[in-house]
Amino acid sequence: MSLVVRDLTIDIDGRRVVDGISFEVADGARLGIIGESGSGKSLTALAVLGLLPDDAVAGGSITWNGRELLGLPEKEFAGVRGNEIGMVFQEPRTALNPIRPIGRQIAESVRIHHRVSKAEAMARAIVEARRVALPDPEAIVKRYPHQLSGGQRQRVMIAAALVCDPQLLIADKPTTALDVTIQAEVLELLRELVTDAGMSLVFITHDLAVLSQIATHGVVLAHGRVVESGSVAQLLRDPRSPITQGLLRDATATLWRPTKGAES
Protein backbone atom coordinates (compact mmCIF):
# COMPACT_ATOMS: atom_id res chain seq x y z
CA MET A 1 0.00 0.00 0.00
CA SER A 2 1.31 3.46 -0.84
CA LEU A 3 -0.96 5.40 1.57
CA VAL A 4 -2.42 3.91 4.75
CA VAL A 5 -4.55 5.99 7.13
CA ARG A 6 -5.37 4.32 10.44
CA ASP A 7 -7.69 5.65 13.16
CA LEU A 8 -7.04 9.27 12.19
CA THR A 9 -8.36 11.79 14.70
CA ILE A 10 -8.26 15.57 14.46
CA ASP A 11 -9.14 17.92 17.31
CA ILE A 12 -9.55 21.66 16.85
CA ASP A 13 -9.88 23.84 19.95
CA GLY A 14 -10.67 20.74 21.97
CA ARG A 15 -13.47 19.60 19.63
CA ARG A 16 -13.09 16.34 17.74
CA VAL A 17 -13.83 16.94 14.06
CA VAL A 18 -12.32 13.74 12.62
CA ASP A 19 -12.95 10.61 14.66
CA GLY A 20 -11.15 7.39 13.74
CA ILE A 21 -11.03 7.53 9.94
CA SER A 22 -9.22 4.63 8.24
CA PHE A 23 -8.61 3.82 4.57
CA GLU A 24 -5.91 2.55 2.24
CA VAL A 25 -4.83 3.62 -1.24
CA ALA A 26 -2.86 1.03 -3.17
CA ASP A 27 -0.42 1.92 -5.93
CA GLY A 28 -2.39 3.10 -8.96
CA ALA A 29 -5.75 3.04 -7.14
CA ARG A 30 -8.40 5.76 -7.48
CA LEU A 31 -10.18 6.37 -4.17
CA GLY A 32 -12.95 8.89 -3.59
CA ILE A 33 -13.68 10.49 -0.21
CA ILE A 34 -17.22 11.77 -0.21
CA GLY A 35 -19.44 13.49 2.32
CA GLU A 36 -21.49 16.55 3.04
CA SER A 37 -19.96 19.85 4.11
CA GLY A 38 -18.30 19.50 7.51
CA SER A 39 -17.86 15.73 7.26
CA GLY A 40 -14.07 15.97 7.65
CA LYS A 41 -13.00 15.06 4.13
CA SER A 42 -10.87 18.15 3.40
CA LEU A 43 -9.29 18.06 6.87
CA THR A 44 -8.32 14.46 6.21
CA ALA A 45 -6.56 15.51 3.00
CA LEU A 46 -4.79 18.36 4.78
CA ALA A 47 -3.60 15.92 7.46
CA VAL A 48 -2.05 13.69 4.79
CA LEU A 49 -0.19 16.72 3.43
CA GLY A 50 0.84 18.08 6.81
CA LEU A 51 -1.16 21.26 6.22
CA LEU A 52 -3.58 21.23 9.15
CA PRO A 53 -4.27 24.55 10.92
CA ASP A 54 -1.95 25.45 13.78
CA ASP A 55 -4.70 24.84 16.34
CA ALA A 56 -5.38 21.30 15.06
CA VAL A 57 -4.05 18.22 16.83
CA ALA A 58 -3.92 14.96 14.85
CA GLY A 59 -3.69 11.44 16.22
CA GLY A 60 -3.61 7.93 14.79
CA SER A 61 -1.33 7.07 11.90
CA ILE A 62 -0.74 8.16 8.30
CA THR A 63 1.95 6.17 6.53
CA TRP A 64 3.23 6.88 3.05
CA ASN A 65 5.24 4.03 1.52
CA GLY A 66 5.85 2.77 5.05
CA ARG A 67 6.95 6.16 6.41
CA GLU A 68 4.95 7.75 9.22
CA LEU A 69 3.83 11.25 8.24
CA LEU A 70 2.14 12.36 11.45
CA GLY A 71 4.74 14.20 13.48
CA LEU A 72 7.21 14.32 10.61
CA PRO A 73 9.40 17.46 10.89
CA GLU A 74 8.41 20.15 8.41
CA LYS A 75 11.81 20.10 6.72
CA GLU A 76 11.34 16.40 5.91
CA PHE A 77 7.67 16.85 4.99
CA ALA A 78 8.65 19.52 2.48
CA GLY A 79 10.49 16.86 0.53
CA VAL A 80 7.31 14.78 0.26
CA ARG A 81 4.74 17.50 -0.37
CA GLY A 82 4.65 18.56 -4.01
CA ASN A 83 7.26 15.99 -4.97
CA GLU A 84 5.94 12.56 -3.97
CA ILE A 85 2.38 13.72 -3.22
CA GLY A 86 0.75 16.38 -5.39
CA MET A 87 -2.28 18.48 -4.47
CA VAL A 88 -5.00 20.15 -6.52
CA PHE A 89 -7.00 22.63 -4.46
CA GLN A 90 -10.66 23.53 -4.89
CA GLU A 91 -10.44 27.15 -5.97
CA PRO A 92 -7.56 28.16 -8.26
CA ARG A 93 -8.60 31.82 -8.10
CA THR A 94 -7.34 31.92 -4.50
CA ALA A 95 -4.66 29.20 -4.74
CA LEU A 96 -2.81 30.88 -7.62
CA ASN A 97 -0.68 33.98 -7.06
CA PRO A 98 -2.32 36.79 -9.09
CA ILE A 99 0.92 38.69 -9.72
CA ARG A 100 3.09 35.82 -10.98
CA PRO A 101 2.96 34.35 -14.51
CA ILE A 102 1.44 30.91 -14.54
CA GLY A 103 4.60 29.36 -16.00
CA ARG A 104 6.55 30.30 -12.88
CA GLN A 105 3.79 28.86 -10.71
CA ILE A 106 3.75 25.56 -12.60
CA ALA A 107 7.55 25.38 -12.43
CA GLU A 108 7.88 26.28 -8.74
CA SER A 109 7.83 22.71 -7.38
CA VAL A 110 10.30 21.36 -9.90
CA ARG A 111 12.74 24.17 -9.07
CA ILE A 112 12.38 23.47 -5.33
CA HIS A 113 12.65 19.70 -5.47
CA HIS A 114 14.94 19.09 -8.43
CA ARG A 115 17.22 22.16 -8.33
CA VAL A 116 17.02 22.83 -12.04
CA SER A 117 17.75 26.14 -13.77
CA LYS A 118 15.05 28.69 -14.52
CA ALA A 119 15.24 27.82 -18.22
CA GLU A 120 14.90 24.09 -17.53
CA ALA A 121 12.01 24.70 -15.16
CA MET A 122 10.20 26.86 -17.70
CA ALA A 123 10.69 24.22 -20.38
CA ARG A 124 9.12 21.72 -18.00
CA ALA A 125 6.22 24.12 -17.35
CA ILE A 126 5.54 24.30 -21.08
CA VAL A 127 5.55 20.50 -21.29
CA GLU A 128 3.08 20.29 -18.40
CA ALA A 129 0.86 23.00 -19.89
CA ARG A 130 0.70 20.95 -23.07
CA ARG A 131 0.07 17.77 -21.07
CA VAL A 132 -3.06 19.27 -19.46
CA ALA A 133 -4.28 20.52 -22.85
CA LEU A 134 -3.84 24.25 -22.28
CA PRO A 135 -3.94 26.10 -25.62
CA ASP A 136 -0.70 27.52 -27.06
CA PRO A 137 1.49 26.43 -24.11
CA GLU A 138 4.47 28.62 -25.06
CA ALA A 139 2.28 31.73 -24.88
CA ILE A 140 -0.02 30.78 -22.01
CA VAL A 141 2.84 30.25 -19.53
CA LYS A 142 3.57 33.99 -19.81
CA ARG A 143 0.04 35.01 -18.85
CA TYR A 144 -1.40 35.78 -15.43
CA PRO A 145 -4.27 33.94 -13.70
CA HIS A 146 -6.80 36.71 -14.38
CA GLN A 147 -6.19 36.30 -18.11
CA LEU A 148 -7.37 32.68 -18.05
CA SER A 149 -10.81 31.12 -17.80
CA GLY A 150 -11.88 29.14 -14.74
CA GLY A 151 -11.31 25.85 -16.52
CA GLN A 152 -7.87 26.95 -17.71
CA ARG A 153 -6.88 28.02 -14.18
CA GLN A 154 -7.86 24.60 -12.88
CA ARG A 155 -5.72 22.98 -15.57
CA VAL A 156 -2.83 25.16 -14.39
CA MET A 157 -3.37 23.81 -10.86
CA ILE A 158 -3.30 20.25 -12.19
CA ALA A 159 -0.12 20.96 -14.16
CA ALA A 160 1.55 22.42 -11.06
CA ALA A 161 0.55 19.35 -9.03
CA LEU A 162 1.94 16.95 -11.64
CA VAL A 163 5.16 18.72 -12.63
CA CYS A 164 7.31 16.58 -10.30
CA ASP A 165 5.59 13.34 -11.37
CA PRO A 166 4.22 12.46 -7.92
CA GLN A 167 3.17 8.94 -7.01
CA LEU A 168 -0.05 10.18 -5.41
CA LEU A 169 -2.36 13.02 -6.40
CA ILE A 170 -4.90 14.46 -3.95
CA ALA A 171 -7.65 16.51 -5.60
CA ASP A 172 -9.88 18.43 -3.18
CA LYS A 173 -13.19 19.26 -4.87
CA PRO A 174 -11.37 20.48 -8.00
CA THR A 175 -14.50 20.85 -10.16
CA THR A 176 -16.89 22.50 -7.69
CA ALA A 177 -16.50 26.01 -9.12
CA LEU A 178 -16.81 24.91 -12.77
CA ASP A 179 -19.88 24.62 -14.99
CA VAL A 180 -21.06 21.15 -15.96
CA THR A 181 -19.36 21.04 -19.37
CA ILE A 182 -15.96 22.19 -18.10
CA GLN A 183 -16.35 19.94 -15.06
CA ALA A 184 -16.71 16.90 -17.32
CA GLU A 185 -13.61 17.92 -19.31
CA VAL A 186 -11.50 18.33 -16.17
CA LEU A 187 -12.68 14.98 -14.75
CA GLU A 188 -11.82 13.22 -18.00
CA LEU A 189 -8.41 14.92 -18.05
CA LEU A 190 -7.64 13.89 -14.48
CA ARG A 191 -8.70 10.31 -15.08
CA GLU A 192 -6.54 10.04 -18.19
CA LEU A 193 -3.51 11.65 -16.53
CA VAL A 194 -3.50 9.44 -13.44
CA THR A 195 -4.20 6.31 -15.49
CA ASP A 196 -1.47 7.02 -18.04
CA ALA A 197 1.06 7.83 -15.30
CA GLY A 198 0.04 4.90 -13.10
CA MET A 199 -0.26 7.21 -10.10
CA SER A 200 -2.67 6.86 -7.19
CA LEU A 201 -5.54 9.31 -6.72
CA VAL A 202 -7.51 10.52 -3.73
CA PHE A 203 -10.47 12.54 -5.01
CA ILE A 204 -12.56 14.55 -2.55
CA THR A 205 -16.10 15.59 -3.36
CA HIS A 206 -19.60 16.02 -1.98
CA ASP A 207 -21.14 14.78 -5.24
CA LEU A 208 -21.65 11.06 -5.88
CA ALA A 209 -22.30 11.82 -9.55
CA VAL A 210 -18.84 13.34 -9.86
CA LEU A 211 -17.30 10.47 -7.92
CA SER A 212 -18.76 7.97 -10.38
CA GLN A 213 -16.79 9.62 -13.19
CA ILE A 214 -13.35 9.43 -11.60
CA ALA A 215 -12.96 6.88 -8.76
CA THR A 216 -13.30 3.11 -8.50
CA HIS A 217 -13.75 2.94 -4.72
CA GLY A 218 -15.27 5.33 -2.22
CA VAL A 219 -15.24 6.15 1.48
CA VAL A 220 -18.34 7.96 2.76
CA LEU A 221 -17.86 10.32 5.73
CA ALA A 222 -20.33 11.92 8.10
CA HIS A 223 -19.50 13.95 11.21
CA GLY A 224 -15.86 12.95 10.96
CA ARG A 225 -16.47 9.21 10.75
CA VAL A 226 -16.57 6.57 8.02
CA VAL A 227 -20.18 5.43 7.58
CA GLU A 228 -19.73 3.28 4.47
CA SER A 229 -17.08 2.19 2.03
CA GLY A 230 -16.85 0.00 -1.04
CA SER A 231 -16.62 0.12 -4.80
CA VAL A 232 -18.28 3.14 -6.38
CA ALA A 233 -20.45 0.79 -8.41
CA GLN A 234 -21.67 -0.78 -5.15
CA LEU A 235 -22.34 2.62 -3.55
CA LEU A 236 -24.43 3.58 -6.56
CA ARG A 237 -26.25 0.27 -6.83
CA ASP A 238 -26.84 -0.65 -3.19
CA PRO A 239 -26.09 2.16 -0.72
CA ARG A 240 -26.47 0.95 2.88
CA SER A 241 -26.00 4.11 4.92
CA PRO A 242 -28.73 6.78 5.04
CA ILE A 243 -25.96 9.30 4.32
CA THR A 244 -24.97 7.49 1.10
CA GLN A 245 -28.63 7.11 0.15
CA GLY A 246 -29.07 10.86 0.53
CA LEU A 247 -25.98 11.56 -1.59
CA LEU A 248 -27.38 9.23 -4.26
CA ARG A 249 -30.71 11.05 -4.24
CA ASP A 250 -28.90 14.35 -4.70
CA ALA A 251 -26.93 12.86 -7.60
CA THR A 252 -29.95 11.40 -9.40
CA ALA A 253 -31.83 14.67 -8.90
CA THR A 254 -29.30 16.31 -11.20
CA LEU A 255 -27.55 14.17 -13.80
CA TRP A 256 -25.27 11.20 -13.49
CA ARG A 257 -24.41 7.99 -15.24
CA PRO A 258 -21.95 5.32 -14.18
CA THR A 259 -19.01 5.28 -16.58
CA LYS A 260 -15.76 3.39 -16.80
CA GLY A 261 -14.64 5.29 -13.70
CA ALA A 262 -17.21 3.40 -11.61
CA GLU A 263 -17.21 0.15 -13.53
CA SER A 264 -13.50 -0.63 -13.42
C-alpha positions in Angstrom: 0.0 0.0 0.0 1.3 3.5 -0.8 -1.0 5.4 1.6 -2.4 3.9 4.7 -4.6 6.0 7.1 -5.4 4.3 10.4 -7.7 5.7 13.2 -7.0 9.3 12.2 -8.4 11.8 14.7 -8.3 15.6 14.5 -9.1 17.9 17.3 -9.5 21.7 16.8 -9.9 23.8 19.9 -10.7 20.7 22.0 -13.5 19.6 19.6 -13.1 16.3 17.7 -13.8 16.9 14.1 -12.3 13.7 12.6 -12.9 10.6 14.7 -11.2 7.4 13.7 -11.0 7.5 9.9 -9.2 4.6 8.2 -8.6 3.8 4.6 -5.9 2.6 2.2 -4.8 3.6 -1.2 -2.9 1.0 -3.2 -0.4 1.9 -5.9 -2.4 3.1 -9.0 -5.8 3.0 -7.1 -8.4 5.8 -7.5 -10.2 6.4 -4.2 -12.9 8.9 -3.6 -13.7 10.5 -0.2 -17.2 11.8 -0.2 -19.4 13.5 2.3 -21.5 16.5 3.0 -20.0 19.9 4.1 -18.3 19.5 7.5 -17.9 15.7 7.3 -14.1 16.0 7.7 -13.0 15.1 4.1 -10.9 18.1 3.4 -9.3 18.1 6.9 -8.3 14.5 6.2 -6.6 15.5 3.0 -4.8 18.4 4.8 -3.6 15.9 7.5 -2.0 13.7 4.8 -0.2 16.7 3.4 0.8 18.1 6.8 -1.2 21.3 6.2 -3.6 21.2 9.2 -4.3 24.5 10.9 -1.9 25.4 13.8 -4.7 24.8 16.3 -5.4 21.3 15.1 -4.1 18.2 16.8 -3.9 15.0 14.9 -3.7 11.4 16.2 -3.6 7.9 14.8 -1.3 7.1 11.9 -0.7 8.2 8.3 2.0 6.2 6.5 3.2 6.9 3.0 5.2 4.0 1.5 5.8 2.8 5.1 7.0 6.2 6.4 5.0 7.7 9.2 3.8 11.2 8.2 2.1 12.4 11.4 4.7 14.2 13.5 7.2 14.3 10.6 9.4 17.5 10.9 8.4 20.2 8.4 11.8 20.1 6.7 11.3 16.4 5.9 7.7 16.9 5.0 8.7 19.5 2.5 10.5 16.9 0.5 7.3 14.8 0.3 4.7 17.5 -0.4 4.7 18.6 -4.0 7.3 16.0 -5.0 5.9 12.6 -4.0 2.4 13.7 -3.2 0.7 16.4 -5.4 -2.3 18.5 -4.5 -5.0 20.2 -6.5 -7.0 22.6 -4.5 -10.7 23.5 -4.9 -10.4 27.2 -6.0 -7.6 28.2 -8.3 -8.6 31.8 -8.1 -7.3 31.9 -4.5 -4.7 29.2 -4.7 -2.8 30.9 -7.6 -0.7 34.0 -7.1 -2.3 36.8 -9.1 0.9 38.7 -9.7 3.1 35.8 -11.0 3.0 34.4 -14.5 1.4 30.9 -14.5 4.6 29.4 -16.0 6.5 30.3 -12.9 3.8 28.9 -10.7 3.7 25.6 -12.6 7.5 25.4 -12.4 7.9 26.3 -8.7 7.8 22.7 -7.4 10.3 21.4 -9.9 12.7 24.2 -9.1 12.4 23.5 -5.3 12.7 19.7 -5.5 14.9 19.1 -8.4 17.2 22.2 -8.3 17.0 22.8 -12.0 17.8 26.1 -13.8 15.1 28.7 -14.5 15.2 27.8 -18.2 14.9 24.1 -17.5 12.0 24.7 -15.2 10.2 26.9 -17.7 10.7 24.2 -20.4 9.1 21.7 -18.0 6.2 24.1 -17.4 5.5 24.3 -21.1 5.5 20.5 -21.3 3.1 20.3 -18.4 0.9 23.0 -19.9 0.7 20.9 -23.1 0.1 17.8 -21.1 -3.1 19.3 -19.5 -4.3 20.5 -22.9 -3.8 24.2 -22.3 -3.9 26.1 -25.6 -0.7 27.5 -27.1 1.5 26.4 -24.1 4.5 28.6 -25.1 2.3 31.7 -24.9 0.0 30.8 -22.0 2.8 30.3 -19.5 3.6 34.0 -19.8 0.0 35.0 -18.9 -1.4 35.8 -15.4 -4.3 33.9 -13.7 -6.8 36.7 -14.4 -6.2 36.3 -18.1 -7.4 32.7 -18.0 -10.8 31.1 -17.8 -11.9 29.1 -14.7 -11.3 25.8 -16.5 -7.9 26.9 -17.7 -6.9 28.0 -14.2 -7.9 24.6 -12.9 -5.7 23.0 -15.6 -2.8 25.2 -14.4 -3.4 23.8 -10.9 -3.3 20.2 -12.2 -0.1 21.0 -14.2 1.5 22.4 -11.1 0.6 19.3 -9.0 1.9 16.9 -11.6 5.2 18.7 -12.6 7.3 16.6 -10.3 5.6 13.3 -11.4 4.2 12.5 -7.9 3.2 8.9 -7.0 -0.1 10.2 -5.4 -2.4 13.0 -6.4 -4.9 14.5 -4.0 -7.7 16.5 -5.6 -9.9 18.4 -3.2 -13.2 19.3 -4.9 -11.4 20.5 -8.0 -14.5 20.9 -10.2 -16.9 22.5 -7.7 -16.5 26.0 -9.1 -16.8 24.9 -12.8 -19.9 24.6 -15.0 -21.1 21.1 -16.0 -19.4 21.0 -19.4 -16.0 22.2 -18.1 -16.4 19.9 -15.1 -16.7 16.9 -17.3 -13.6 17.9 -19.3 -11.5 18.3 -16.2 -12.7 15.0 -14.8 -11.8 13.2 -18.0 -8.4 14.9 -18.1 -7.6 13.9 -14.5 -8.7 10.3 -15.1 -6.5 10.0 -18.2 -3.5 11.6 -16.5 -3.5 9.4 -13.4 -4.2 6.3 -15.5 -1.5 7.0 -18.0 1.1 7.8 -15.3 0.0 4.9 -13.1 -0.3 7.2 -10.1 -2.7 6.9 -7.2 -5.5 9.3 -6.7 -7.5 10.5 -3.7 -10.5 12.5 -5.0 -12.6 14.5 -2.6 -16.1 15.6 -3.4 -19.6 16.0 -2.0 -21.1 14.8 -5.2 -21.6 11.1 -5.9 -22.3 11.8 -9.6 -18.8 13.3 -9.9 -17.3 10.5 -7.9 -18.8 8.0 -10.4 -16.8 9.6 -13.2 -13.4 9.4 -11.6 -13.0 6.9 -8.8 -13.3 3.1 -8.5 -13.7 2.9 -4.7 -15.3 5.3 -2.2 -15.2 6.2 1.5 -18.3 8.0 2.8 -17.9 10.3 5.7 -20.3 11.9 8.1 -19.5 14.0 11.2 -15.9 13.0 11.0 -16.5 9.2 10.8 -16.6 6.6 8.0 -20.2 5.4 7.6 -19.7 3.3 4.5 -17.1 2.2 2.0 -16.9 0.0 -1.0 -16.6 0.1 -4.8 -18.3 3.1 -6.4 -20.4 0.8 -8.4 -21.7 -0.8 -5.1 -22.3 2.6 -3.5 -24.4 3.6 -6.6 -26.3 0.3 -6.8 -26.8 -0.6 -3.2 -26.1 2.2 -0.7 -26.5 0.9 2.9 -26.0 4.1 4.9 -28.7 6.8 5.0 -26.0 9.3 4.3 -25.0 7.5 1.1 -28.6 7.1 0.2 -29.1 10.9 0.5 -26.0 11.6 -1.6 -27.4 9.2 -4.3 -30.7 11.0 -4.2 -28.9 14.3 -4.7 -26.9 12.9 -7.6 -30.0 11.4 -9.4 -31.8 14.7 -8.9 -29.3 16.3 -11.2 -27.5 14.2 -13.8 -25.3 11.2 -13.5 -24.4 8.0 -15.2 -21.9 5.3 -14.2 -19.0 5.3 -16.6 -15.8 3.4 -16.8 -14.6 5.3 -13.7 -17.2 3.4 -11.6 -17.2 0.1 -13.5 -13.5 -0.6 -13.4 
